[in-house]
Amino acid sequence: MAFKRVPQKFTATVNEVTIGTGDKAITLGGENVLPLYSFDAPITNKARIGVQITDAGYDKTVPALAAYYAGAETIADIAKKASEMPGADFVVLALEGADPNGEDKSVEECVALAKEVAAAIDCPLAIQGSKNVEKDAVLFDKLAEALQ
């Protein structure tokens, strides 16, 4: 019996999002097929790789991370190394220290850190908040003003 391929229908649509500006901008999403099912329908925007860093630095107890980020003392240095990682398309800065239940870094501190990171890298930057709704509402307003 011959195999007859029946394309899978994915009823939802993944929204298309562009991060970055100019020639470094990348577009994510936009498909309406199951992930990696390019045989059912064309995938418009290829998968991209983001490297996540946190405002706390990296885990120095992991030998491979310690070796890769050796010499990177500031978060901006770590971001620069992350952006140079082979295959990396963008950097994600997680502002975990802004969480009021943790370090509770001030909004101004987080904005200054994000500006340093943005200046240090030459690829798109995505920012993840502290997962505290009230703090993130204020934080993202200030970040949007500072990082046009």
DSSP file with accessible surface (Angstrom, degrees, kcal/mol):
  #  RESIDUE AA STRUCTURE BP1 BP2  ACC     N-H-->O    O-->H-N    N-H-->O    O-->H-N    TCO  KAPPA ALPHA  PHI   PSI    X-CA   Y-CA   Z-CA
    1    1 A M              0   0  240      0, 0.0     2,-0.1     0, 0.0     0, 0.0   0.000 360.0 360.0 360.0 129.9    0.0    0.0    0.0
    2    2 A A        -     0   0   91      1,-0.1     2,-0.4     2,-0.0     0, 0.0  -0.440 360.0-112.4 -77.8 145.8    1.4    3.3   -1.0
    3    3 A F        -     0   0  178     -2,-0.1     2,-0.6     1,-0.0    -1,-0.1  -0.636  27.4-163.4 -79.4 130.0    1.9    6.1    1.6
    4    4 A K        -     0   0  175     -2,-0.4     2,-0.3     2,-0.0    -1,-0.0  -0.948  12.7-142.5-117.8 110.7   -0.4    9.1    1.0
    5    5 A R        -     0   0  120     -2,-0.6    -2,-0.0     1,-0.0     0, 0.0  -0.561  12.1-164.3 -75.9 129.5    0.7   12.2    2.9
    6    6 A V        -     0   0  101     -2,-0.3    34,-0.0     0, 0.0    -2,-0.0  -0.962  23.5-123.5-113.9 115.3   -2.2   14.2    4.2
    7    7 A P        -     0   0   53      0, 0.0     2,-0.3     0, 0.0    33,-0.1  -0.284  23.9-122.7 -60.0 138.1   -1.1   17.8    5.3
    8    8 A Q        -     0   0  111     29,-0.1     2,-0.6    26,-0.0    26,-0.2  -0.656  19.8-136.7 -79.4 137.2   -1.9   18.6    8.9
    9    9 A K        -     0   0  183     -2,-0.3     2,-0.7    24,-0.1    24,-0.1  -0.858  11.6-162.0 -98.8 124.3   -4.0   21.7    9.4
   10   10 A F        -     0   0   66     22,-0.6    -2,-0.0    -2,-0.6     0, 0.0  -0.930   2.5-164.9-104.7 110.2   -2.9   24.0   12.1
   11   11 A T        +     0   0  142     -2,-0.7     2,-0.1     2,-0.0    -1,-0.1   0.705  64.5  70.2 -77.0 -17.8   -5.9   26.2   12.9
   12   12 A A  S    S-     0   0   49     20,-0.0     2,-0.4     0, 0.0    -2,-0.1  -0.472  72.4-137.4 -93.2 168.5   -4.1   28.9   14.9
   13   13 A T        -     0   0   92     -2,-0.1     2,-0.6    19,-0.0    19,-0.2  -0.991  10.1-134.1-126.3 136.5   -1.6   31.4   13.6
   14   14 A V        -     0   0   69     17,-2.6    16,-1.1    -2,-0.4    19,-0.0  -0.789  33.3-120.2 -86.7 122.4    1.7   32.4   15.2
   15   15 A N        -     0   0  133     -2,-0.6     2,-0.4    14,-0.2    15,-0.3  -0.322  22.2-120.3 -63.2 147.3    1.9   36.2   15.2
   16   16 A E        -     0   0  114     13,-0.3     2,-0.4    14,-0.2    13,-0.2  -0.743  32.0-175.4 -91.0 133.0    4.8   37.8   13.4
   17   17 A V  E     -A   28   0A  76     11,-2.6    11,-3.3    -2,-0.4     2,-0.5  -0.997  12.7-155.7-131.9 132.9    7.1   39.9   15.5
   18   18 A T  E     -A   27   0A  84     -2,-0.4     2,-0.4     9,-0.2     9,-0.2  -0.934  12.3-172.6-108.4 128.1   10.1   42.0   14.3
   19   19 A I  E     +A   26   0A  32      7,-2.6     7,-2.6    -2,-0.5   107,-0.1  -0.935  50.6  20.4-118.6 145.2   12.8   42.8   16.9
   20   20 A G  S    S-     0   0   35     -2,-0.4     2,-0.3     5,-0.2     5,-0.1  -0.221  77.0-103.8  89.2 174.8   15.7   45.1   16.2
   21   21 A T    >   +     0   0  118      4,-0.1     3,-1.1    -2,-0.1     4,-0.1  -0.922  67.8   2.8-135.6 162.3   16.0   47.8   13.6
   22   22 A G  G >  S-     0   0   67     -2,-0.3     3,-1.3     1,-0.2     0, 0.0  -0.243 122.3 -19.5  66.0-146.3   17.7   48.4   10.3
   23   23 A D  G 3  S+     0   0  154      1,-0.3    -1,-0.2     3,-0.0    -3,-0.0   0.625 136.6  59.7 -75.1 -10.1   19.7   45.6    8.6
   24   24 A K  G <  S+     0   0  103     -3,-1.1    -1,-0.3    99,-0.1    -2,-0.2   0.472  78.7 117.9 -93.5  -2.9   20.1   43.8   12.0
   25   25 A A    <   -     0   0   36     -3,-1.3     2,-0.4    -5,-0.1    -5,-0.2  -0.354  45.9-164.5 -66.0 143.2   16.3   43.4   12.4
   26   26 A I  E     -A   19   0A  10     -7,-2.6    -7,-2.6    -2,-0.0     2,-0.5  -0.967  10.0-142.4-129.3 148.8   14.9   39.9   12.5
   27   27 A T  E     -A   18   0A  36     -2,-0.4     2,-0.3    -9,-0.2    -9,-0.2  -0.939  15.7-167.1-114.0 131.6   11.4   38.6   12.2
   28   28 A L  E     -A   17   0A  48    -11,-3.3   -11,-2.6    -2,-0.5    19,-0.1  -0.873  49.4  -2.3-114.8 149.3   10.0   35.7   14.2
   29   29 A G        +     0   0   17     -2,-0.3    16,-0.4    16,-0.3   -13,-0.3  -0.339  51.0 139.3  78.4-156.4    6.8   33.7   13.7
   30   30 A G        +     0   0   26    -16,-1.1     2,-0.2     1,-0.3   -14,-0.2   0.391  45.5 122.4  94.4  -0.8    4.2   34.3   11.1
   31   31 A E        -     0   0   24    -16,-0.2   -17,-2.6    14,-0.1    -1,-0.3  -0.509  46.7-164.2 -92.6 160.3    3.5   30.7   10.3
   32   32 A N        +     0   0   90    -19,-0.2   -22,-0.6    -2,-0.2     2,-0.3  -0.147  64.7  89.2-132.3  38.0    0.3   28.7   10.5
   33   33 A V  S    S-     0   0   11    -24,-0.1     3,-0.1     8,-0.1   -19,-0.1  -0.876  89.5 -85.6-122.8 162.5    1.8   25.2   10.3
   34   34 A L    >   -     0   0   48     -2,-0.3     3,-2.1   -26,-0.2     6,-0.1  -0.318  65.8 -78.3 -63.1 149.3    3.0   23.0   13.2
   35   35 A P  T 3  S+     0   0  101      0, 0.0    -1,-0.1     0, 0.0     8,-0.0  -0.246 115.6   3.4 -53.8 134.0    6.5   23.7   14.3
   36   36 A L  T 3  S+     0   0  147      1,-0.1     2,-0.7    -3,-0.1     3,-0.2   0.560  93.4 123.4  67.1  12.7    9.1   22.2   11.9
   37   37 A Y    X>  +     0   0   88     -3,-2.1     3,-2.1     1,-0.2     4,-1.0  -0.329  18.9 147.0 -97.5  54.2    6.4   20.9    9.5
   38   38 A S  T 34  +     0   0   77     -2,-0.7    -1,-0.2     1,-0.3     5,-0.1   0.669  64.1  68.3 -66.3 -12.4    7.8   22.7    6.5
   39   39 A F  T 34 S+     0   0  110     -3,-0.2    -1,-0.3     1,-0.2    -2,-0.1   0.663  98.6  50.6 -80.1 -14.7    6.5   19.8    4.4
   40   40 A D  T <4 S-     0   0   25     -3,-2.1    -2,-0.2     1,-0.4    -1,-0.2   0.811 132.1 -17.6 -87.9 -35.5    2.9   20.8    5.1
   41   41 A A  S  < S-     0   0   29     -4,-1.0    -1,-0.4   -34,-0.0    -8,-0.1  -0.963  84.6 -80.0-162.8 157.2    3.3   24.5    4.2
   42   42 A P        -     0   0  112      0, 0.0     2,-0.7     0, 0.0    -3,-0.1  -0.357  36.0-133.1 -67.1 143.7    6.2   26.9    3.7
   43   43 A I        -     0   0   60      1,-0.2     3,-0.1   -12,-0.1   -12,-0.1  -0.895  16.8-162.8 -97.4 114.8    7.8   28.4    6.8
   44   44 A T  S    S+     0   0   98     -2,-0.7     2,-0.5     1,-0.2    -1,-0.2   0.927  73.8  34.9 -66.3 -51.4    8.1   32.1    6.1
   45   45 A N  S    S-     0   0   34    -16,-0.4   -16,-0.3   -19,-0.0    -1,-0.2  -0.935  86.0-128.5-113.8 120.9   10.6   33.1    8.8
   46   46 A K        -     0   0  140     -2,-0.5   -17,-0.1     1,-0.1   -19,-0.1  -0.178  37.3 -87.0 -64.4 158.3   13.3   30.6    9.8
   47   47 A A        -     0   0   89    -19,-0.1     2,-0.3     1,-0.0    -1,-0.1  -0.338  46.9-153.6 -63.5 143.8   13.9   29.7   13.4
   48   48 A R        -     0   0   81     -3,-0.1     2,-0.5   -22,-0.0    40,-0.1  -0.864   7.8-129.7-120.8 158.4   16.3   32.0   15.3
   49   49 A I        -     0   0  102     38,-0.4    40,-3.4    -2,-0.3    41,-1.4  -0.924  19.6-170.5-114.8 125.7   18.5   31.5   18.3
   50   50 A G  E     -b   90   0B  32     -2,-0.5     2,-0.6    39,-0.2    41,-0.2  -0.912  14.0-144.5-112.6 141.7   18.5   33.9   21.2
   51   51 A V  E     -b   91   0B  17     39,-2.2    41,-2.6    -2,-0.4     2,-0.4  -0.929  17.4-146.3-106.4 120.4   21.0   33.7   24.1
   52   52 A Q  E     +b   92   0B 101     -2,-0.6     2,-0.3    39,-0.2    41,-0.2  -0.746  21.0 173.3 -91.8 132.8   19.6   34.6   27.5
   53   53 A I  E     -b   93   0B   9     39,-3.0    41,-2.8    -2,-0.4     2,-0.3  -0.875  17.9-141.5-125.7 161.2   21.6   36.4   30.1
   54   54 A T  E >   -bC  94  57B  26      3,-0.6     3,-1.6    -2,-0.3    41,-0.2  -0.845  25.9-115.5-121.3 163.5   20.5   37.7   33.4
   55   55 A D  T 3  S+     0   0    6     39,-1.8    20,-0.1    -2,-0.3    40,-0.1   0.599 114.5  65.0 -71.6  -6.8   21.3   40.8   35.4
   56   56 A A  T 3  S-     0   0   66      1,-0.3     2,-0.3    38,-0.3    -1,-0.3   0.477 107.6-125.6 -90.7  -4.3   22.8   38.5   38.0
   57   57 A G  B <   -C   54   0B  13     -3,-1.6    -3,-0.6     2,-0.1    -1,-0.3  -0.673  43.2 -45.8  94.9-151.5   25.6   37.4   35.6
   58   58 A Y        -     0   0   43     -2,-0.3     2,-1.0    -5,-0.1    -5,-0.0  -0.792  58.6 -92.4-120.1 163.3   26.2   33.8   34.8
   59   59 A D    >   -     0   0   83     -2,-0.3     3,-1.5     1,-0.2     7,-0.2  -0.634  34.4-168.1 -78.1 103.3   26.5   30.6   36.9
   60   60 A K  T 3  S+     0   0  135     -2,-1.0    -1,-0.2     1,-0.3     6,-0.1   0.589  79.1  71.0 -71.7  -9.3   30.3   30.4   37.5
   61   61 A T  T 3  S+     0   0  114      4,-0.0    -1,-0.3     5,-0.0     3,-0.1   0.597  78.5  85.3 -83.2 -10.7   30.0   26.9   38.9
   62   62 A V  S <> S-     0   0   55     -3,-1.5     4,-2.6     1,-0.2     3,-0.3  -0.834  73.2-151.9 -91.2 112.3   29.3   25.5   35.4
   63   63 A P  H  > S+     0   0  103      0, 0.0     4,-2.4     0, 0.0     5,-0.2   0.862  91.2  51.1 -56.0 -41.4   32.7   25.0   33.8
   64   64 A A  H  > S+     0   0   74      2,-0.2     4,-2.3     1,-0.2     5,-0.2   0.908 113.4  45.3 -66.0 -40.4   31.7   25.5   30.2
   65   65 A L  H  > S+     0   0   62     -3,-0.3     4,-2.8     2,-0.2    -1,-0.2   0.922 112.4  51.2 -66.7 -43.2   30.0   28.8   31.0
   66   66 A A  H  < S+     0   0   30     -4,-2.6     4,-0.2    -7,-0.2    -2,-0.2   0.902 112.2  47.3 -61.2 -39.0   32.9   29.9   33.1
   67   67 A A  H >< S+     0   0   73     -4,-2.4     3,-0.8    -5,-0.2    -1,-0.2   0.922 114.0  46.4 -69.0 -43.0   35.3   29.1   30.3
   68   68 A Y  H 3< S+     0   0   65     -4,-2.3    -2,-0.2     1,-0.2    -1,-0.2   0.919 118.8  39.7 -66.4 -44.2   33.2   30.9   27.6
   69   69 A Y  T >< S+     0   0    8     -4,-2.8     3,-2.4    -5,-0.2    -1,-0.2   0.261  82.0 143.8 -91.9  14.5   32.6   34.0   29.6
   70   70 A A  T <  S+     0   0   64     -3,-0.8     3,-0.1     1,-0.3    -3,-0.1  -0.266  72.1  18.7 -56.2 130.9   36.1   34.2   31.1
   71   71 A G  T 3  S+     0   0   62      1,-0.2     2,-0.9     2,-0.0    -1,-0.3   0.254  90.8 121.7  90.8 -13.3   37.2   37.8   31.4
   72   72 A A    <   +     0   0    7     -3,-2.4    -1,-0.2     1,-0.2    -3,-0.0  -0.748  27.8 163.2 -85.6 106.7   33.7   39.2   31.2
   73   73 A E        +     0   0  155     -2,-0.9     2,-0.2    -3,-0.1    -1,-0.2   0.803  54.6  49.1 -95.8 -36.0   33.3   41.1   34.4
   74   74 A T  S  > S-     0   0   64      1,-0.1     4,-2.2   -17,-0.0     5,-0.2  -0.616  86.3-112.0-103.2 167.2   30.2   43.3   33.7
   75   75 A I  H  > S+     0   0   24      1,-0.2     4,-2.8     2,-0.2     5,-0.2   0.877 120.1  56.0 -63.9 -34.8   26.8   42.5   32.4
   76   76 A A  H  > S+     0   0   14      2,-0.2     4,-2.2     1,-0.2    -1,-0.2   0.908 107.3  48.6 -64.1 -39.8   27.7   44.5   29.2
   77   77 A D  H  > S+     0   0   70      2,-0.2     4,-2.3     1,-0.2    -2,-0.2   0.907 111.7  49.4 -64.6 -41.4   30.8   42.3   28.7
   78   78 A I  H  X S+     0   0    7     -4,-2.2     4,-2.6     1,-0.2    -2,-0.2   0.919 110.4  50.7 -64.0 -42.2   28.7   39.2   29.2
   79   79 A A  H  X S+     0   0    0     -4,-2.8     4,-2.5     2,-0.2    -2,-0.2   0.902 108.6  51.7 -62.4 -41.7   26.1   40.5   26.7
   80   80 A K  H  X S+     0   0   87     -4,-2.2     4,-1.2     2,-0.2    -1,-0.2   0.938 111.6  46.5 -61.7 -45.7   28.9   41.2   24.2
   81   81 A K  H  < S+     0   0   67     -4,-2.3     4,-0.3     1,-0.2     3,-0.2   0.897 112.0  52.0 -62.4 -39.9   30.2   37.6   24.5
   82   82 A A  H >< S+     0   0    0     -4,-2.6     3,-1.2     1,-0.2    -2,-0.2   0.896 107.5  51.5 -63.6 -40.4   26.7   36.2   24.3
   83   83 A S  H 3< S+     0   0   15     -4,-2.5    -1,-0.2     1,-0.3    -2,-0.2   0.762 108.7  52.3 -69.0 -23.6   26.0   38.2   21.0
   84   84 A E  T 3< S+     0   0  103     -4,-1.2    -1,-0.3    -3,-0.2    -2,-0.2   0.449  79.9 122.4 -90.1  -1.4   29.3   36.7   19.6
   85   85 A M  S X  S-     0   0   55     -3,-1.2     3,-2.2    -4,-0.3    -3,-0.0  -0.377  79.2 -95.9 -61.9 134.4   28.3   33.2   20.4
   86   86 A P  T 3  S+     0   0  122      0, 0.0    -1,-0.1     0, 0.0     3,-0.1  -0.317 108.7  11.1 -56.4 126.7   28.3   31.1   17.1
   87   87 A G  T 3  S+     0   0   50      1,-0.3   -38,-0.4    -3,-0.1     2,-0.2   0.283  90.1 140.6  90.4  -9.3   24.7   30.9   15.7
   88   88 A A    <   +     0   0   21     -3,-2.2    -1,-0.3     1,-0.2   -38,-0.2  -0.481  24.2 176.2 -72.4 132.7   23.3   33.6   18.0
   89   89 A D        +     0   0   42    -40,-3.4     2,-0.3     1,-0.3   -39,-0.2   0.670  65.7   0.4-105.1 -28.2   20.8   35.9   16.4
   90   90 A F  E     -b   50   0B  27    -41,-1.4   -39,-2.2    33,-0.1     2,-0.4  -0.967  64.7-121.6-155.1 167.8   19.7   38.0   19.3
   91   91 A V  E     -bd  51 125B   0     33,-2.2    35,-2.9    -2,-0.3     2,-0.5  -0.937  14.4-154.0-117.9 139.5   20.3   38.5   23.1
   92   92 A V  E     -bd  52 126B  26    -41,-2.6   -39,-3.0    -2,-0.4     2,-0.7  -0.967   6.7-158.3-112.9 121.8   17.6   38.3   25.8
   93   93 A L  E     -bd  53 127B   0     33,-2.9    35,-2.9    -2,-0.5     2,-0.6  -0.899   5.8-158.4-100.9 114.4   18.3   40.2   29.0
   94   94 A A  E     -bd  54 128B   0    -41,-2.8   -39,-1.8    -2,-0.7     2,-1.3  -0.850   5.4-154.8 -94.3 119.8   16.3   38.8   31.9
   95   95 A L    >   +     0   0    0     33,-2.9     3,-1.2    -2,-0.6     4,-0.2  -0.472  36.3 150.1 -92.9  64.5   15.9   41.4   34.7
   96   96 A E  G >   +     0   0   93     -2,-1.3     3,-1.4     1,-0.3     7,-0.3   0.806  63.6  66.2 -67.4 -29.3   15.4   38.9   37.5
   97   97 A G  G 3  S+     0   0    2     -3,-0.3     8,-3.0     1,-0.3    -1,-0.3   0.644  86.8  70.5 -70.1 -11.5   17.0   41.3   40.0
   98   98 A A  G <   +     0   0    0     -3,-1.2    -1,-0.3     6,-0.3    -2,-0.2   0.665  69.7 116.5 -78.8 -13.1   14.1   43.7   39.6
   99   99 A D    X > -     0   0   44     -3,-1.4     3,-2.1    -4,-0.2     5,-1.8  -0.339  64.2-143.6 -60.8 124.3   11.7   41.3   41.4
  100  100 A P  T 3 5S+     0   0   50      0, 0.0    -1,-0.2     0, 0.0    -3,-0.0   0.747 101.9  56.6 -61.4 -21.9   10.4   42.9   44.7
  101  101 A N  T 3 5S+     0   0  142      2,-0.0    -2,-0.1     0, 0.0     2,-0.1   0.424 118.3  31.1 -88.6   2.1   10.6   39.5   46.3
  102  102 A G  T < 5S-     0   0   53     -3,-2.1    -5,-0.1    -5,-0.1    -4,-0.1   0.118 134.1 -25.1-121.7-121.6   14.3   39.2   45.4
  103  103 A E  T   5S-     0   0  126     -7,-0.3    -5,-0.1    -2,-0.1    -6,-0.1   0.742  70.5-148.9 -71.6 -26.7   17.0   41.8   45.1
  104  104 A D      < -     0   0   86     -5,-1.8    -6,-0.3    -8,-0.2    -5,-0.1   0.916  18.7-167.6  55.7  50.5   14.4   44.5   44.3
  105  105 A K        -     0   0   33     -8,-3.0    -1,-0.1    -6,-0.1    -3,-0.1  -0.389  26.2-103.5 -63.6 146.1   16.7   46.6   42.1
  106  106 A S     >  -     0   0   47      1,-0.1     4,-2.1    -2,-0.1     5,-0.2  -0.277  21.3-116.4 -70.6 158.9   15.3   50.0   41.3
  107  107 A V  H  > S+     0   0   17      1,-0.2     4,-2.6     2,-0.2     5,-0.2   0.907 117.6  54.0 -60.3 -41.2   13.7   50.8   37.9
  108  108 A E  H  > S+     0   0  132      1,-0.2     4,-2.3     2,-0.2    -1,-0.2   0.892 107.1  50.9 -62.7 -39.7   16.5   53.3   37.3
  109  109 A E  H  > S+     0   0  105      2,-0.2     4,-2.2     1,-0.2    -1,-0.2   0.919 111.8  47.1 -62.5 -44.3   19.1   50.7   37.9
  110  110 A C  H  X S+     0   0    1     -4,-2.1     4,-2.6     2,-0.2    -2,-0.2   0.886 111.4  50.6 -67.1 -39.6   17.5   48.3   35.5
  111  111 A V  H  X S+     0   0   19     -4,-2.6     4,-2.4     2,-0.2    -2,-0.2   0.926 110.5  49.5 -64.9 -43.2   17.1   50.9   32.8
  112  112 A A  H  X S+     0   0   46     -4,-2.3     4,-2.1    -5,-0.2    -2,-0.2   0.919 111.9  49.0 -61.8 -41.8   20.8   51.9   33.2
  113  113 A L  H  X S+     0   0   24     -4,-2.2     4,-2.4     2,-0.2    -2,-0.2   0.923 110.5  50.0 -64.1 -44.1   21.8   48.2   32.9
  114  114 A A  H  X S+     0   0    0     -4,-2.6     4,-2.7     1,-0.2    -1,-0.2   0.888 109.3  52.0 -63.4 -37.4   19.6   47.7   29.8
  115  115 A K  H  X S+     0   0  110     -4,-2.4     4,-2.1     2,-0.2    -1,-0.2   0.906 109.2  50.1 -65.0 -41.0   21.2   50.8   28.2
  116  116 A E  H  X S+     0   0   98     -4,-2.1     4,-1.5     2,-0.2    -2,-0.2   0.922 112.6  46.7 -60.9 -45.2   24.7   49.4   28.8
  117  117 A V  H  X S+     0   0    0     -4,-2.4     4,-1.3     1,-0.2     3,-0.3   0.931 111.0  51.1 -64.6 -45.2   23.8   46.1   27.3
  118  118 A A  H  < S+     0   0   35     -4,-2.7     3,-0.2     1,-0.2    -1,-0.2   0.880 111.5  48.5 -60.8 -37.3   22.1   47.7   24.3
  119  119 A A  H  < S+     0   0   88     -4,-2.1    -1,-0.2     1,-0.2    -2,-0.2   0.799 109.5  53.7 -72.3 -27.3   25.3   49.8   23.7
  120  120 A A  H  < S+     0   0   25     -4,-1.5     2,-0.3    -3,-0.3    -1,-0.2   0.720 104.2  59.4 -82.1 -22.2   27.6   46.8   24.0
  121  121 A I     <  -     0   0   16     -4,-1.3   -41,-0.1    -3,-0.2     4,-0.1  -0.720  58.3-156.5-111.1 160.1   25.9   44.5   21.4
  122  122 A D  S    S+     0   0   99     -2,-0.3    -1,-0.1   -42,-0.1    -4,-0.1   0.005  72.9  74.3-121.0  26.6   25.2   44.9   17.7
  123  123 A C  S    S-     0   0   27      1,-0.1   -33,-0.1    -5,-0.1    -2,-0.1  -0.823  96.7 -68.2-127.8 169.2   22.3   42.5   17.4
  124  124 A P        -     0   0    8      0, 0.0   -33,-2.2     0, 0.0     2,-0.5  -0.249  46.2-146.6 -59.4 149.2   18.6   42.8   18.5
  125  125 A L  E     -d   91   0B  40    -35,-0.2     2,-0.4    -4,-0.1  -105,-0.2  -0.980  11.3-169.2-121.6 126.2   17.9   42.9   22.2
  126  126 A A  E     -d   92   0B  28    -35,-2.9   -33,-2.9    -2,-0.5     2,-0.5  -0.901  13.2-149.3-108.8 143.8   14.8   41.4   23.9
  127  127 A I  E     -d   93   0B  40     -2,-0.4     2,-0.4   -35,-0.2   -33,-0.2  -0.966   5.8-160.5-121.8 130.0   14.1   42.2   27.5
  128  128 A Q  E     -d   94   0B  55    -35,-2.9   -33,-2.9    -2,-0.5    -2,-0.0  -0.891  19.7-137.5-104.8 134.6   12.4   39.9   30.0
  129  129 A G        -     0   0    6     -2,-0.4   -34,-0.1   -35,-0.2    -1,-0.1   0.113  29.8 -90.0 -79.6-163.8   10.9   41.5   33.1
  130  130 A S        -     0   0    6      2,-0.3     3,-0.1   -32,-0.1    -1,-0.1   0.444  53.4-115.8 -90.4  -3.1   10.9   40.4   36.7
  131  131 A K  S    S+     0   0  169      1,-0.2     2,-0.6     2,-0.1   -35,-0.0   0.639  82.3 119.5  71.5  17.0    7.6   38.5   36.4
  132  132 A N     >  -     0   0   32      1,-0.2     4,-3.1     2,-0.0     5,-0.3  -0.961  56.8-152.2-110.7 114.0    6.1   40.9   38.9
  133  133 A V  H  > S+     0   0  113     -2,-0.6     4,-1.9     1,-0.2    -1,-0.2   0.889  90.9  45.6 -57.2 -46.8    3.1   42.6   37.1
  134  134 A E  H  > S+     0   0  138      2,-0.2     4,-1.3     1,-0.2    -1,-0.2   0.938 117.6  42.8 -64.6 -46.3    3.2   45.9   39.1
  135  135 A K  H  > S+     0   0   27      1,-0.2     4,-2.8     2,-0.2    -2,-0.2   0.918 113.2  52.4 -67.6 -41.8    7.0   46.3   38.8
  136  136 A D  H  X S+     0   0   23     -4,-3.1     4,-3.0     1,-0.2     5,-0.3   0.840 101.9  60.1 -65.7 -32.4    7.1   45.3   35.2
  137  137 A A  H  X S+     0   0   58     -4,-1.9     4,-1.2    -5,-0.3    -1,-0.2   0.941 113.9  36.2 -60.0 -45.1    4.4   47.8   34.2
  138  138 A V  H  X S+     0   0   75     -4,-1.3     4,-2.1     2,-0.2    -2,-0.2   0.923 117.4  53.5 -71.8 -43.5    6.6   50.7   35.4
  139  139 A L  H  X S+     0   0    0     -4,-2.8     4,-2.6     1,-0.2    -2,-0.2   0.927 108.6  46.8 -60.7 -48.0    9.8   49.0   34.3
  140  140 A F  H  X S+     0   0   81     -4,-3.0     4,-2.4     1,-0.2    -1,-0.2   0.831 108.7  56.2 -69.6 -29.9    8.8   48.5   30.7
  141  141 A D  H  X S+     0   0  110     -4,-1.2     4,-1.7    -5,-0.3    -1,-0.2   0.952 112.6  41.8 -61.3 -48.3    7.4   52.0   30.4
  142  142 A K  H  X S+     0   0   90     -4,-2.1     4,-2.2     2,-0.2    -2,-0.2   0.876 113.9  52.1 -68.1 -38.6   10.8   53.4   31.4
  143  143 A L  H  X S+     0   0    8     -4,-2.6     4,-2.8     2,-0.2    -1,-0.2   0.906 107.5  52.7 -64.3 -39.4   12.7   50.9   29.2
  144  144 A A  H  < S+     0   0   59     -4,-2.4    -1,-0.2     1,-0.2    -2,-0.2   0.883 111.3  46.9 -64.0 -37.5   10.6   51.9   26.2
  145  145 A E  H  < S+     0   0  125     -4,-1.7     3,-0.3     1,-0.2    -1,-0.2   0.913 117.5  42.0 -68.2 -42.5   11.4   55.5   26.7
  146  146 A A  H  < S+     0   0   35     -4,-2.2     2,-0.7     1,-0.2    -2,-0.2   0.837 117.4  44.7 -76.3 -35.2   15.2   54.9   27.2
  147  147 A L     <        0   0   52     -4,-2.8    -1,-0.2    -5,-0.2    -2,-0.1  -0.698 360.0 360.0-114.4  79.3   15.6   52.3   24.4
  148  148 A Q              0   0  197     -2,-0.7    -3,-0.1    -3,-0.3    -4,-0.1  -0.418 360.0 360.0 -67.4 360.0   13.8   53.7   21.4
